[in-house]
Amino acid sequence: MKIINHITDIQDELKTVRFKNKTIAFVPTMGNLHQGHLELIKQAGQLADIVVVSIFVNPGQFGPAEDYDSYPRTLQQDIDSMQAYQVDFVFAPDSREIYPEGNLNSTKVSNVDLSSLHCGQSRPIFFTGVATVVAKLFNIILPDVAVFGQKDFQQLTIIRQMVNDLNYPIKIHGVATIREKDGLAMSSRNAYLSPSDRKTAAHIYQILSQLKQRIELGEVNFDQLQMDAGKMLSNNGFDVDYVHIVASDTLLPPIHASNGLVILLAAFLNGTRLIDNIILE
């Protein structure tokens, strides 16, 4: 495993890889790796000859009142956790390497339609920041396949659309959400939760599962289902951002009640923003 901090160095290494006709799988992360990230890395090793993992806390996706400065940075711990997996290169640039002008990009990548929905309503710069940095990383790494988690379902949908719209020759591989034993989706932000809040957070998956079951039993009044879920969250101490039942391909309200649905949820628990989803095939 080689740790590389500079764009020119990782590009030189990967030129040699491609010259040998080896394929490249790429896992972009912001570090503070947990078992969910490690599952992405594990699957990346099954998809290509060479695995590249990036660790970069991207300032472009954080709003002015969000947690960029306090976001956990655990590079050595992350490197140690990857030792048991097939990781050939760790690309760990600093912000000046990715944004040399110091003021982020004047050129940005944005999907206006998808980015304005759901999380985009309360985090208006988030998905433009994500799409821009992922586009930059794709241009740096030039992978054959890139691996993302389905926990960030809206983000995954936007990346898929970006790859399609901008004609990237990259396959996007989505990995099912990895959960704790009580159902809580693994997330770096779970570390912000107090022991009491950590127990409360498990209600998110329970509520999603109840909604899924009700839909599978034939309920089609999605407005009522969303309201019921919001009330359950509020009753358990959450400050609800949204609960939306949408078509999994468009992220819009479904035309047909039973085909390809996903329930998206975002809520705050004593200041910590948690997101999750559950897919109905």
N, C-alpha and C positions, 0 to 999 in steps of 0.2 A: 504494500500500500504506500503510494507516494502522496505526500501532502504538498500541494502547489498553491501559491498565493497570487500568481501573476498570469494574466491572460495569454501573453506570448508564450509562456512556459507550457501551459496546458495545451495550447494549440500545437506547439512543436511535438509534444508527447503523442498527441492524438493523430498527427500526420503520419507518424511512424506506424501507429496501430492500423490506420486505414491502408497504408502501403502494403501491409501484410494481409489485407483483405479480411480483417477481423471486424466484427460488428460491435456497436457501442450502445449500451443501455445507460440512460441518465436518470438520476433521481435528484431533483432539486428540493432542498430543504432549507429551513432557517435554523437548523441545529436543535439543541436540547432534545436529542433523539430519545424516543420511547419505542415500545414494542411495535407500535403501528408503523413508525418509520422503518424499523428493521424488517418488517414484513415486506415493505416496498422494495428494500434492498435485496432481500432474499429472492423475490420474484424477478427482479431485474437480472440477477445472476442466472436465472433459467431462460432468459429471453435473448441474451447476447453473450459474446465472448468476453467483452470488457465492460466493467461497471464503473461509472463515474458518479460520485455523490458530491453535490455542491452544498456548502454551508455558508449562508449569507443572510443576515437579517436586513431585509430590504427597507430602507427608510421611505421609499416611494409609495409604500402601501399603508403607511400609518398616518392617521389624521393628527392635527396639532394637540388634541387632548387625549391621545391614545398612548400605548405603553411601549413605544420604541426604545426609550432609554432604559426602562426596567425589564425589557424582554430578556429572558435568561439566555446567557451566552456561556456555553459549556464545551468548548472545542475539544479539550483533552479528554474529557469524559466521553464525548461523542466518538472520538477516534478509538478510544479503548473499547467502546461498545460494538464497533464495527469489525473488530479483529476476527471474530468468529465467522464472518461472512465474506463472500467474494466481493471485495472492493479493491479496485486497482488504483484509482486516483480519487483523492479528496481535493476538490477545488474550493479553497477558503479565502476568497479575496476580501479586502476591506472596502469600505464605501468609496474611497478615492479611486480604487482600481475600476470599479463598475461605473462610477459617475465622476470622471476626472475633472469636470468643470466645477464640481462642488455644489451645483444647484439642481441636481437630477437632470433628466433629459429635457431638452426643448422639443424633441420629437417623441411622441408618446403613442402607444398602441392602445386602442380603446374599442370595445364593442358596445356601442351606445345603447342598444336595445337590451341585451342581456345584463349589462352592468348596472342598469337603472332599476332592476327588480330586486326584491327580497333584501339581502344584505346591503345591496347598493343604495337602498333608500336611506339607511342610517349611516352608511360608510361610503359617501359619494366618490371618494378618490381611490378606494381600496382596489377595485378590480382593474382600473387603468394602471395602477402601480404594479399589480401582479402581472398583468399581460405584458407590460413594458419590460419588466425585468426577466420574465420567462422568455420573451422574444430575444432579448440580449443574450441570455444564457444558451438558448438554442443556437444562435449564430456563433457563439464562442465554441461550444462543444460539438455541434453538428452530429447529434446522435441519430441512430437508426430507430430507436424506440425510447420513449420517455414514460416514466411511471409515476402516477399520482394516486392519492387515496380518494375514495368515494365519500369520506366524511365531509370534505369540502366540495359538495356536489355541484353547487353553482360555479365555483372556480373551475372544476373539471370540465363542465359544459362549455364554459367560456374558452378554455384552452383548446378543447376539441374544435370549436368553431374558428378560433384564430388560426390553427394549423390548416384547416380546410380553406379558409378565406385567403390566407397568405401563401398557400401552396408549399408549405413545408413538407419535405419528404420524410416525415417522422410519424411513426405509429404511436398513438397515445394508448397506454394500457392503464385501465382503472383497477384498483384493488379495493375489495370490500373493507368496510370499517372494522378495525380491531377494537374490541371492547374489554373493559374490566369484567370481573366475574359478575358484578351486579348490573352490567349492561351499559355503564357510562362509557361513552366513546373516548378513546385515549386522545389526549391533547396536551400540548406543552402548557397551556393555560390552566390545566387542572392543578398545577402546582400552586396557583394563587389561592386555592380554596382552603378554608380552615377545615379541621376534621369534621365539624358539624355540617358545614356546607357541602363537604365531599359526600356525606351520606344523603343529603337532600338532592344533590345533583343527579343521583340515580333515578329520580322520578322522571327525568326527561325521556329516557328510553322506555320506561313503563307506559308513559302517556302516548308516545308514538306507537307502541305496540298495540295499545287499546284502540287507537284510531284505525290502524291497519286492520285489526280484527273486525271492527264495525263496518268498514268498507267491504271487506271480503264477505261479510254476512248480508250485504245488499244495501246498506245505507248510502244514499246518493246526495243528501242535502249537505254539501261540503261546507257551506257557510256555517251551518249549525255545528258541524263537527269541529271546525276551526274555533268557533266561539267556545265550545265545551272544553277543548284542549287548553285554550287560553285561561279559562276560569280555573281549571285544575292546576295549571302552573302558578297562577296568582295565589291560589289557596295554599300552595306549598312554599310560598315566599319568593317566587321569581318575579322579576320585572320583565314582562313579555315584550319582545320586539315584534315577532310575528310567528304565526303558524299558518302555513300555506300548503294546500293540496293542489298540485300542478301536474301537467304532463311532463314526463321525464325528459323528453327531447326538446321541448320549446321553453320550459319553465313558466308557461302561461296556464291560465285556467283550462282544464281539459274540455275538449269537445265531446268526447265519449267518456262516460263515467268510469269505465272499467279497464281501459287500455293504457298500459305504460305509465303508471302514476308514481309520483314520489311525494312524500310529506316532508317539507322543509320547516325547520324550527330554529329560532334564535331567541335567547332570553338571557337576562342578567341575573346573577346571584351575588348579592352584596358587592356589586361593582365588577364582577368577573363575567365577561361575555362568553357564553357557551353556545355552540351550534351543533346540530345533529340532523339526521334525516333517516327515513326508512323507505325502502323501494318496494313497490307493488308491481310484480311482473304482469 
